[in-house]
Every structure is written in C-alpha cells, then in structure tokens.
Amino acid sequence: SVEARLAPAENARAALITYAGYLAPAAIEPGLRETAFALYLQGRLAEMDMWSDSELIPLLGEEESRKIADLTTAYLIVERNSIFFEGAKPLLAAGDAVLVMGASHLPGETGFIELLRQEGYEVERVLLAGEEP
C-alpha cells in the first residue's frame, strides 16, 4: 500500500532539514554547487556525503547533525533502495531491464549493487570516457 511506503515523520523531517541546510540561498557559498557536482561526477561519493553532512554542523551542532544525517540516509538510501529493488525484481527477471538511479544509491552494504549481488546477479562496473576508476 502507499501508506506502507511513506517514511515516518521523523525521517521525512530529517530529509527536509538536510536539504534545507545546504540548499538555503543564504548558505550557498560561491562554488558550492560546482564542487558538489564535481565530486559526484568523479565518483567521490563518500567525500561528497561527508562534506554534505558537515554543512549541518554549524546549524545544528555535532550530535544533532549526525542524527539528522543518519535518519536521512536511512530513508533516502536504505529504505528507498529496498522499495525500488522489490519493484525492479519482475523487470530484472524478465531481462533486458534498464534501471536508472542516482550514484549514491549504488555503493555500500545496503546499496543497489549489493542487493543485486545478493539476488545472484553479476555486477560489473563500466567506466565512461573521462570517469575515474
């Protein structure tokens, strides 16, 4: 059901705080978005995530910013990966499926690559021109 897929209010609040924290016009420093895009395009996701998380510390303090970052990841990455993967299973089983998602959904123990491997699929990275290994 749709209700089962909705994030708990605390997770939704955390996601809103996260994005409001570093998308607020007053907080945007020159080059901030360009740096984020460059890290993403270079596949430096861990650095991008750490940098993004650190943007909340001046606003919320160390402890609260860590809590907000963890809740945001729990919903935006972990829970959504699970929902997406369950929905993708019939497409994968049928073959010739193309799945598209943001790069942050791919790595880690709860990432989409690991979910595919656990289901018995072989996953191989294909580098694009100009992409770092």
DSSP file with accessible surface (Angstrom, degrees, kcal/mol):
  #  RESIDUE AA STRUCTURE BP1 BP2  ACC     N-H-->O    O-->H-N    N-H-->O    O-->H-N    TCO  KAPPA ALPHA  PHI   PSI    X-CA   Y-CA   Z-CA
    1    1 A S     >        0   0  107      0, 0.0     4,-0.8     0, 0.0     3,-0.2   0.000 360.0 360.0 360.0 159.8    0.0    0.0    0.0
    2    2 A V  H >>  +     0   0  104      1,-0.2     3,-1.1     2,-0.2     4,-0.8   0.913 360.0  57.8 -62.3 -41.0    1.0    3.6   -0.4
    3    3 A E  H >4 S+     0   0  143      1,-0.3     3,-0.9     2,-0.2    -1,-0.2   0.877 100.6  56.5 -60.1 -36.4    0.9    4.2    3.3
    4    4 A A  H 34 S+     0   0   75      1,-0.2    -1,-0.3    -3,-0.2    -2,-0.2   0.777 106.3  51.7 -67.0 -23.1    3.4    1.4    3.9
    5    5 A R  H << S+     0   0  143     -3,-1.1    -1,-0.2    -4,-0.8    -2,-0.2   0.592  85.1 103.8 -90.4 -12.7    5.9    3.2    1.7
    6    6 A L  S << S-     0   0  115     -3,-0.9     3,-0.1    -4,-0.8    -3,-0.0  -0.496  75.6-117.2 -72.3 139.1    5.7    6.6    3.3
    7    7 A A        -     0   0   22     -2,-0.2    -1,-0.1     1,-0.1    -2,-0.1  -0.446  35.0 -97.7 -71.5 146.9    8.6    7.5    5.5
    8    8 A P     >  -     0   0   73      0, 0.0     4,-2.2     0, 0.0     3,-0.5  -0.272  39.1-107.4 -57.9 153.1    7.9    8.0    9.2
    9    9 A A  H  > S+     0   0   86      1,-0.2     4,-2.7     2,-0.2     5,-0.2   0.863 119.2  56.8 -54.5 -37.5    7.6   11.7   10.1
   10   10 A E  H  > S+     0   0   97      1,-0.2     4,-2.1     2,-0.2    -1,-0.2   0.904 108.5  46.0 -64.5 -39.9   11.0   11.8   11.8
   11   11 A N  H  > S+     0   0   18     -3,-0.5     4,-2.3     2,-0.2    -1,-0.2   0.914 113.2  49.2 -68.3 -41.8   12.7   10.6    8.6
   12   12 A A  H  X S+     0   0   40     -4,-2.2     4,-2.3     2,-0.2    -2,-0.2   0.925 111.3  50.0 -63.0 -42.5   10.8   13.0    6.4
   13   13 A R  H  X S+     0   0  134     -4,-2.7     4,-2.6    -5,-0.2    -2,-0.2   0.918 109.8  51.2 -60.9 -43.8   11.7   15.9    8.8
   14   14 A A  H  X S+     0   0    0     -4,-2.1     4,-2.6     1,-0.2    -1,-0.2   0.913 109.3  49.9 -62.0 -42.6   15.4   14.8    8.7
   15   15 A A  H  X S+     0   0   13     -4,-2.3     4,-2.4     2,-0.2     5,-0.3   0.920 111.3  49.2 -63.1 -42.1   15.5   14.8    4.9
   16   16 A L  H  X S+     0   0  127     -4,-2.3     4,-2.6     1,-0.2     5,-0.2   0.919 111.9  48.0 -63.1 -43.4   13.9   18.3    4.8
   17   17 A I  H  X S+     0   0   39     -4,-2.6     4,-2.6     2,-0.2    -2,-0.2   0.925 110.5  52.9 -63.1 -43.4   16.4   19.6    7.3
   18   18 A T  H  X S+     0   0    6     -4,-2.6     4,-1.3    -5,-0.2    -2,-0.2   0.953 115.6  37.8 -57.1 -53.9   19.3   18.1    5.4
   19   19 A Y  H  X S+     0   0   99     -4,-2.4     4,-1.4     1,-0.2    -1,-0.2   0.881 116.0  51.9 -71.8 -34.9   18.4   19.6    2.1
   20   20 A A  H  X S+     0   0   60     -4,-2.6     4,-1.4    -5,-0.3    -1,-0.2   0.891 104.5  60.9 -64.9 -35.5   17.2   22.9    3.5
   21   21 A G  H  < S+     0   0    9     -4,-2.6    -1,-0.2    -5,-0.2    -2,-0.2   0.878 118.1  24.1 -62.0 -40.8   20.5   23.2    5.4
   22   22 A Y  H  < S+     0   0   57     -4,-1.3    -1,-0.2    -5,-0.2    -2,-0.2   0.489 122.1  53.6-110.3   4.0   22.7   23.2    2.3
   23   23 A L  H  < S+     0   0   77     -4,-1.4    -2,-0.2    -5,-0.2    -3,-0.2   0.499  74.5 120.5-106.4  -6.4   20.3   24.5   -0.3
   24   24 A A    >X  -     0   0   37     -4,-1.4     3,-1.5    -5,-0.2     4,-0.8  -0.377  67.7-132.4 -58.5 127.6   19.3   27.6    1.7
   25   25 A P  G >4 S+     0   0  118      0, 0.0     3,-0.8     0, 0.0    -1,-0.1   0.860 105.5  54.6 -53.5 -36.8   20.2   30.6   -0.5
   26   26 A A  G 34 S+     0   0  107      1,-0.2    -2,-0.1     3,-0.0    -3,-0.0   0.777 108.5  50.0 -68.9 -23.4   21.9   32.4    2.4
   27   27 A A  G <4 S+     0   0   35     -3,-1.5     2,-0.6     2,-0.1    -1,-0.2   0.581  82.4 107.4 -91.4  -9.8   24.1   29.4    3.0
   28   28 A I    <<  -     0   0   53     -4,-0.8     3,-0.1    -3,-0.8    -5,-0.1  -0.581  53.7-163.0 -78.0 115.6   25.3   28.9   -0.6
   29   29 A E    >   -     0   0  122     -2,-0.6     3,-2.2     1,-0.1     4,-0.4  -0.629  37.6 -81.5 -90.3 154.8   28.9   29.9   -0.9
   30   30 A P  T 3  S+     0   0  135      0, 0.0    -1,-0.1     0, 0.0     0, 0.0  -0.310 118.6  14.1 -55.6 131.7   30.5   30.7   -4.3
   31   31 A G  T 3> S+     0   0   31     -3,-0.1     4,-2.5     1,-0.0     5,-0.2   0.380  90.6 119.1  86.3  -5.0   31.5   27.4   -5.9
   32   32 A L  H <> S+     0   0   18     -3,-2.2     4,-2.2     1,-0.2     5,-0.2   0.955  79.2  39.7 -61.4 -52.3   29.5   25.2   -3.5
   33   33 A R  H  > S+     0   0  123     -4,-0.4     4,-2.7     1,-0.2     5,-0.2   0.903 114.7  53.9 -64.7 -40.5   27.2   23.6   -6.1
   34   34 A E  H  > S+     0   0  128      1,-0.2     4,-2.4     2,-0.2    -1,-0.2   0.911 109.0  49.0 -60.5 -41.0   30.1   23.3   -8.6
   35   35 A T  H  X S+     0   0   68     -4,-2.5     4,-2.6     2,-0.2     5,-0.2   0.929 110.7  50.3 -64.3 -44.0   32.1   21.4   -6.0
   36   36 A A  H  X S+     0   0   29     -4,-2.2     4,-2.2     1,-0.2    -2,-0.2   0.934 112.2  46.9 -60.5 -45.6   29.2   19.1   -5.2
   37   37 A F  H  X S+     0   0  132     -4,-2.7     4,-2.9     1,-0.2    -1,-0.2   0.906 111.4  51.7 -63.3 -41.1   28.7   18.3   -8.9
   38   38 A A  H  X S+     0   0   39     -4,-2.4     4,-1.9    -5,-0.2     6,-0.2   0.935 110.3  47.7 -63.4 -44.9   32.4   17.7   -9.5
   39   39 A L  H  <>S+     0   0   16     -4,-2.6     5,-2.4     2,-0.2     4,-0.3   0.927 113.9  48.4 -60.8 -43.0   32.6   15.3   -6.6
   40   40 A Y  H ><5S+     0   0   86     -4,-2.2     3,-1.6    -5,-0.2    -2,-0.2   0.953 111.7  48.0 -62.3 -49.0   29.6   13.4   -7.8
   41   41 A L  H 3<5S+     0   0  128     -4,-2.9    91,-0.3     1,-0.3    -1,-0.2   0.797 110.0  53.3 -66.7 -26.3   30.8   13.2  -11.4
   42   42 A Q  T 3<5S-     0   0   62     -4,-1.9    -1,-0.3    -5,-0.2    -2,-0.2   0.453 114.5-117.3 -85.6  -1.3   34.2   12.0  -10.2
   43   43 A G  T < 5 +     0   0   42     -3,-1.6     2,-1.5    -4,-0.3     3,-0.3   0.699  69.7 140.5  74.8  19.7   32.5    9.2   -8.2
   44   44 A R     >< +     0   0   89     -5,-2.4     4,-2.1    -6,-0.2    -1,-0.2  -0.423  14.5 150.1 -93.1  62.1   33.8   10.6   -4.9
   45   45 A L  H  >  +     0   0   22     -2,-1.5     4,-2.9     1,-0.2    -1,-0.2   0.851  64.2  54.9 -68.3 -38.6   30.6    9.9   -3.1
   46   46 A A  H  > S+     0   0   70     -3,-0.3     4,-2.6     2,-0.2    -1,-0.2   0.930 111.4  45.9 -62.5 -42.2   32.0    9.3    0.3
   47   47 A E  H  > S+     0   0   85      2,-0.2     4,-2.6     1,-0.2     5,-0.2   0.910 112.6  51.1 -65.2 -41.0   33.7   12.7    0.2
   48   48 A M  H  X S+     0   0   30     -4,-2.1     4,-2.8     1,-0.2    -2,-0.2   0.928 111.7  47.1 -62.4 -44.0   30.5   14.3   -1.1
   49   49 A D  H  X S+     0   0   70     -4,-2.9     4,-2.9     2,-0.2    -2,-0.2   0.919 113.1  47.9 -64.7 -44.2   28.4   12.7    1.7
   50   50 A M  H  X S+     0   0  127     -4,-2.6     4,-2.2     2,-0.2    -2,-0.2   0.923 114.3  47.0 -62.8 -42.2   30.9   13.7    4.5
   51   51 A W  H  X S+     0   0   69     -4,-2.6     4,-1.1     2,-0.2    -2,-0.2   0.935 113.0  48.8 -64.8 -45.0   31.1   17.2    3.1
   52   52 A S  H >< S+     0   0   19     -4,-2.8     3,-0.8    -5,-0.2     4,-0.4   0.932 111.6  49.3 -60.2 -46.9   27.3   17.4    2.8
   53   53 A D  H >< S+     0   0   31     -4,-2.9     3,-1.5     1,-0.2     4,-0.5   0.888 105.9  57.4 -60.0 -38.0   26.9   16.1    6.4
   54   54 A S  H >< S+     0   0   48     -4,-2.2     3,-0.8     1,-0.3    -1,-0.2   0.757  91.4  71.3 -68.4 -21.5   29.4   18.7    7.7
   55   55 A E  T << S+     0   0   40     -4,-1.1     4,-0.4    -3,-0.8    -1,-0.3   0.755  95.7  53.8 -64.2 -23.6   27.3   21.5    6.3
   56   56 A L  T X> S+     0   0    1     -3,-1.5     4,-2.9    -4,-0.4     3,-0.5   0.715  87.2  80.5 -83.4 -21.1   24.7   20.8    9.0
   57   57 A I  H <> S+     0   0   56     -3,-0.8     4,-2.6    -4,-0.5    -1,-0.2   0.914  91.4  48.9 -57.5 -46.6   27.1   21.1   12.0
   58   58 A P  H 34 S+     0   0  113      0, 0.0    -1,-0.3     0, 0.0    -2,-0.1   0.836 118.7  41.9 -63.0 -27.5   27.2   24.9   12.1
   59   59 A L  H <4 S+     0   0  110     -3,-0.5    -2,-0.2    -4,-0.4    -3,-0.1   0.858 134.0  13.4 -83.8 -38.5   23.3   24.9   12.0
   60   60 A L  H  < S-     0   0   61     -4,-2.9     4,-0.5     1,-0.2    -3,-0.2   0.530 101.0-113.4-118.7 -13.3   22.5   22.0   14.4
   61   61 A G     X  -     0   0   34     -4,-2.6     4,-2.1    -5,-0.5     5,-0.2  -0.071  42.0 -71.7  88.9 163.3   25.7   21.1   16.3
   62   62 A E  H  > S+     0   0  132      1,-0.2     4,-1.9     2,-0.2     5,-0.2   0.931 127.0  43.7 -60.6 -51.8   27.6   17.9   16.1
   63   63 A E  H  > S+     0   0  173      1,-0.2     4,-2.1     2,-0.2    -1,-0.2   0.940 117.3  43.1 -65.9 -48.2   25.2   15.5   17.8
   64   64 A E  H  > S+     0   0   63     -4,-0.5     4,-2.6     1,-0.2    -1,-0.2   0.889 112.5  53.5 -67.7 -37.4   22.0   16.7   16.1
   65   65 A S  H  X S+     0   0    6     -4,-2.1     4,-2.6     2,-0.2    -1,-0.2   0.895 108.8  49.8 -66.0 -36.2   23.6   16.9   12.7
   66   66 A R  H  X S+     0   0  109     -4,-1.9     4,-2.5    -5,-0.2    -1,-0.2   0.930 111.4  49.0 -65.3 -42.8   24.8   13.3   13.0
   67   67 A K  H  X S+     0   0   95     -4,-2.1     4,-2.4     2,-0.2    -2,-0.2   0.936 113.0  46.9 -61.9 -45.8   21.3   12.1   14.0
   68   68 A I  H  X S+     0   0    1     -4,-2.6     4,-2.6     1,-0.2    -2,-0.2   0.925 112.3  49.9 -63.6 -43.7   19.7   14.0   11.1
   69   69 A A  H  X S+     0   0    1     -4,-2.6     4,-2.5     1,-0.2    -1,-0.2   0.917 111.7  48.6 -62.5 -42.6   22.3   12.6    8.6
   70   70 A D  H  X S+     0   0   82     -4,-2.5     4,-2.4     2,-0.2    -1,-0.2   0.913 112.8  47.1 -64.7 -43.0   21.7    9.1    9.8
   71   71 A L  H  X S+     0   0   30     -4,-2.4     4,-1.8    -5,-0.2     5,-0.2   0.904 111.8  51.2 -64.8 -40.4   17.9    9.4    9.6
   72   72 A T  H  X S+     0   0    9     -4,-2.6     4,-3.0    -5,-0.2     5,-0.4   0.944 112.4  45.3 -63.0 -46.6   18.2   10.9    6.1
   73   73 A T  H  X>S+     0   0   65     -4,-2.5     5,-2.0     1,-0.2     4,-1.9   0.907 107.8  58.9 -63.2 -40.7   20.4    8.1    4.9
   74   74 A A  I  <>S+     0   0   41     -4,-2.4     5,-2.4    -5,-0.2    -1,-0.2   0.881 120.3  27.0 -58.3 -37.6   18.1    5.5    6.5
   75   75 A Y  I  <>S+     0   0   52     -4,-1.8     5,-1.8     3,-0.2    -2,-0.2   0.939 123.7  44.2 -89.3 -56.6   15.2    6.8    4.4
   76   76 A L  I  <5S+     0   0   21     -4,-3.0    -3,-0.2    -5,-0.2    -2,-0.2   0.799 132.7  15.4 -65.9 -28.2   16.6    8.3    1.2
   77   77 A I  I  X5S+     0   0   30     -4,-1.9     4,-2.4    -5,-0.4     5,-0.2   0.812 130.0  36.4-107.8 -63.6   19.1    5.5    0.6
   78   78 A V  I  ><S+     0   0   55     -5,-2.0     4,-1.9     2,-0.2    -3,-0.2   0.959 123.4  36.9 -63.5 -56.2   18.4    2.3    2.6
   79   79 A E  I  ><S+     0   0   54     -5,-2.4     4,-2.3    -6,-0.3     5,-0.2   0.934 119.3  48.3 -66.3 -44.2   14.6    2.3    2.6
   80   80 A R  H  ><S+     0   0  103     -5,-1.8     4,-3.0     1,-0.2     5,-0.3   0.881 108.7  54.7 -66.3 -35.6   14.1    3.6   -0.9
   81   81 A N  H  X S+     0   0    2     -4,-2.4     4,-2.9     2,-0.2    -1,-0.2   0.929 109.2  48.3 -59.9 -44.2   16.7    1.1   -2.2
   82   82 A S  H  X S+     0   0   66     -4,-1.9     4,-2.3    -5,-0.2    -2,-0.2   0.936 114.2  45.1 -62.1 -46.4   14.7   -1.8   -0.7
   83   83 A I  H  X S+     0   0   47     -4,-2.3     4,-2.0     2,-0.2    -2,-0.2   0.940 115.9  46.7 -63.3 -45.7   11.4   -0.5   -2.1
   84   84 A F  H  X S+     0   0   79     -4,-3.0     4,-1.9     1,-0.2    -2,-0.2   0.916 111.3  51.5 -64.4 -42.3   12.9    0.1   -5.5
   85   85 A F  H  X S+     0   0    8     -4,-2.9     4,-1.4    -5,-0.3    -1,-0.2   0.921 108.4  50.6 -64.1 -42.9   14.6   -3.2   -5.6
   86   86 A E  H  < S+     0   0  105     -4,-2.3     3,-0.3     1,-0.2    -1,-0.2   0.909 112.8  47.3 -61.5 -39.8   11.4   -5.1   -4.8
   87   87 A G  H  < S+     0   0   44     -4,-2.0     4,-0.4     1,-0.2    -1,-0.2   0.800 111.2  51.9 -70.0 -27.6    9.7   -3.2   -7.6
   88   88 A A  H  X S+     0   0    1     -4,-1.9     4,-2.7     1,-0.2     3,-0.4   0.694  85.3  87.2 -82.7 -19.5   12.5   -3.9  -10.0
   89   89 A K  H  X S+     0   0   60     -4,-1.4     4,-2.7    -3,-0.3     5,-0.2   0.888  88.6  48.0 -51.8 -48.3   12.6   -7.7   -9.4
   90   90 A P  H  > S+     0   0   87      0, 0.0     4,-1.7     0, 0.0    -1,-0.2   0.904 113.5  48.7 -61.4 -37.0    9.9   -8.6  -12.0
   91   91 A L  H  > S+     0   0  102     -4,-0.4     4,-1.1    -3,-0.4    -2,-0.2   0.914 112.6  47.7 -66.5 -42.7   11.7   -6.3  -14.6
   92   92 A L  H  < S+     0   0   28     -4,-2.7     3,-0.5     1,-0.2    -1,-0.2   0.910 110.5  51.7 -64.0 -41.9   15.1   -8.0  -13.8
   93   93 A A  H  < S+     0   0   82     -4,-2.7    -1,-0.2    -5,-0.3    -2,-0.2   0.858 107.0  53.5 -64.6 -33.6   13.6  -11.4  -14.1
   94   94 A A  H  < S-     0   0   86     -4,-1.7    -1,-0.2    -5,-0.2    -2,-0.2   0.756 109.8-135.4 -73.0 -23.5   12.1  -10.6  -17.5
   95   95 A G  S  < S+     0   0   38     -4,-1.1    -1,-0.1    -3,-0.5    -2,-0.1  -0.043  75.5  66.5  90.1 164.6   15.5   -9.5  -18.7
   96   96 A D        +     0   0  175      1,-0.2     2,-0.3    -4,-0.1    -4,-0.1   0.808  68.9 159.3  55.1  33.6   16.8   -6.5  -20.7
   97   97 A A        -     0   0   39     -5,-0.2     2,-0.5    -6,-0.1    -1,-0.2  -0.624  30.3-157.7 -85.9 145.1   15.9   -4.1  -17.9
   98   98 A V        -     0   0  128     -2,-0.3     2,-0.4     2,-0.0    -6,-0.0  -0.991  10.7-169.9-120.4 120.9   17.5   -0.7  -17.6
   99   99 A L        -     0   0   46     -2,-0.5     2,-0.4     2,-0.0    -2,-0.0  -0.937   1.3-165.5-112.6 134.8   17.4    0.7  -14.1
  100  100 A V        +     0   0  124     -2,-0.4     2,-0.3     0, 0.0    -2,-0.0  -0.972  21.8 140.9-124.8 131.3   18.4    4.4  -13.5
  101  101 A M        -     0   0   49     -2,-0.4     2,-0.0     0, 0.0     5,-0.0  -0.968  53.1 -77.1-156.5 166.8   19.1    5.9  -10.1
  102  102 A G    >   -     0   0   30     -2,-0.3     3,-1.9     1,-0.1     4,-0.2  -0.346  44.0-113.9 -69.3 151.7   21.5    8.4   -8.5
  103  103 A A  G >  S+     0   0   21      1,-0.3     3,-1.8     2,-0.2    -1,-0.1   0.782 110.8  68.8 -60.4 -27.6   25.0    7.2   -7.8
  104  104 A S  G 3  S+     0   0   30      1,-0.3    -1,-0.3     2,-0.2    -2,-0.0   0.695  92.7  61.1 -67.6 -15.2   24.5    7.5   -4.0
  105  105 A H  G <  S+     0   0   25     -3,-1.9     7,-3.3     1,-0.1    -1,-0.3   0.548  95.9  64.9 -85.3  -6.4   22.1    4.5   -4.2
  106  106 A L  S <  S+     0   0   62     -3,-1.8     7,-1.5     5,-0.3     8,-0.6   0.930  86.5  62.1 -87.9 -48.6   24.8    2.2   -5.6
  107  107 A P  S    S+     0   0   70      0, 0.0     3,-0.2     0, 0.0     5,-0.1  -0.236  75.0  41.3 -84.4 169.9   27.6    1.6   -3.0
  108  108 A G  S >  S-     0   0   55      1,-0.2     3,-1.3     2,-0.1     6,-0.5  -0.068  95.8 -60.6  92.7 171.9   27.6    0.0    0.4
  109  109 A E  T 3  S+     0   0  172      1,-0.3    -1,-0.2     5,-0.1     0, 0.0   0.767 138.1  35.8 -63.5 -29.2   26.1   -2.9    2.2
  110  110 A T  T 3  S+     0   0   65     -3,-0.2    -1,-0.3     4,-0.1    -2,-0.1   0.236  95.9 118.7-108.1  11.2   22.6   -1.6    1.6
  111  111 A G  S <> S-     0   0    0     -3,-1.3     4,-2.2     1,-0.1    -5,-0.3  -0.287  79.0-107.5 -76.5 164.4   23.4   -0.2   -1.9
  112  112 A F  H  > S+     0   0    3     -7,-3.3     4,-2.3     1,-0.2    -6,-0.2   0.846 116.6  57.7 -64.0 -33.7   21.7   -1.4   -5.0
  113  113 A I  H  > S+     0   0   47     -7,-1.5     4,-2.4     1,-0.2    -1,-0.2   0.946 109.1  45.0 -62.3 -46.2   24.9   -3.2   -6.3
  114  114 A E  H  > S+     0   0   67     -8,-0.6     4,-2.7    -6,-0.5    -2,-0.2   0.890 110.3  54.6 -66.0 -38.3   25.0   -5.3   -3.2
  115  115 A L  H  X S+     0   0   30     -4,-2.2     4,-1.2     2,-0.2    -1,-0.2   0.921 109.9  47.7 -61.2 -40.8   21.2   -6.0   -3.4
  116  116 A L  H  <>S+     0   0   27     -4,-2.3     5,-2.4     1,-0.2     3,-0.4   0.930 111.9  49.0 -64.3 -45.2   21.7   -7.3   -6.9
  117  117 A R  H ><5S+     0   0  128     -4,-2.4     3,-1.7     1,-0.2    -2,-0.2   0.901 107.8  54.2 -62.6 -41.1   24.6   -9.5   -5.9
  118  118 A Q  H 3<5S+     0   0  128     -4,-2.7    -1,-0.2     1,-0.3    -2,-0.2   0.804 106.0  54.0 -62.7 -27.1   22.7  -11.0   -3.0
  119  119 A E  T 3<5S-     0   0   97     -4,-1.2    -1,-0.3    -3,-0.4    -2,-0.2   0.453 127.8-100.6 -86.9  -0.9   20.0  -11.9   -5.5
  120  120 A G  T < 5S+     0   0   68     -3,-1.7     2,-0.2     1,-0.3    -3,-0.2   0.488  75.9 138.5  98.1   5.4   22.5  -13.7   -7.7
  121  121 A Y      < -     0   0   84     -5,-2.4     2,-0.5    -6,-0.2    -1,-0.3  -0.568  52.0-127.2 -84.3 146.9   23.2  -11.1  -10.4
  122  122 A E        -     0   0  177     -2,-0.2     2,-0.5     2,-0.0    -1,-0.0  -0.816  26.0-162.9 -91.4 128.2   26.7  -10.4  -11.6
  123  123 A V        +     0   0   34     -2,-0.5     2,-0.4   -10,-0.0   -10,-0.0  -0.956  10.3 178.5-118.6 130.6   27.5   -6.7  -11.4
  124  124 A E        -     0   0  143     -2,-0.5     2,-0.4     2,-0.0    -2,-0.0  -0.993  25.8-126.9-133.5 134.9   30.4   -5.2  -13.4
  125  125 A R        -     0   0  140     -2,-0.4     2,-0.5     2,-0.0    -2,-0.0  -0.656  18.9-163.9 -81.8 133.6   31.5   -1.5  -13.5
  126  126 A V        -     0   0  108     -2,-0.4     2,-0.2     0, 0.0    -2,-0.0  -0.976  15.1-140.3-118.1 114.7   31.8    0.0  -16.9
  127  127 A L        -     0   0   82     -2,-0.5     2,-0.2     4,-0.1     3,-0.1  -0.538  11.1-141.9 -76.2 139.2   33.8    3.2  -16.9
  128  128 A L    >   -     0   0  126     -2,-0.2     3,-2.4     1,-0.1    -1,-0.0  -0.585  41.6 -74.1 -91.7 160.8   32.7    6.1  -19.2
  129  129 A A  T 3  S+     0   0  111      1,-0.3    -1,-0.1    -2,-0.2     3,-0.1  -0.321 121.7  10.8 -55.6 127.6   35.1    8.3  -21.0
  130  130 A G  T 3  S+     0   0   86      1,-0.3    -1,-0.3    -3,-0.1     2,-0.3   0.377  96.6 130.6  84.5  -4.3   36.7   10.7  -18.5
  131  131 A E    <   -     0   0   57     -3,-2.4    -1,-0.3     1,-0.1   -89,-0.1  -0.608  58.4-121.8 -85.5 142.9   35.4    8.9  -15.5
  132  132 A E              0   0   96    -91,-0.3    -4,-0.1    -2,-0.3    -1,-0.1  -0.588 360.0 360.0 -81.8 143.4   37.8    8.0  -12.7
  133  133 A P              0   0  134      0, 0.0    -1,-0.1     0, 0.0     0, 0.0  -0.261 360.0 360.0 -67.6 360.0   38.1    4.3  -11.7
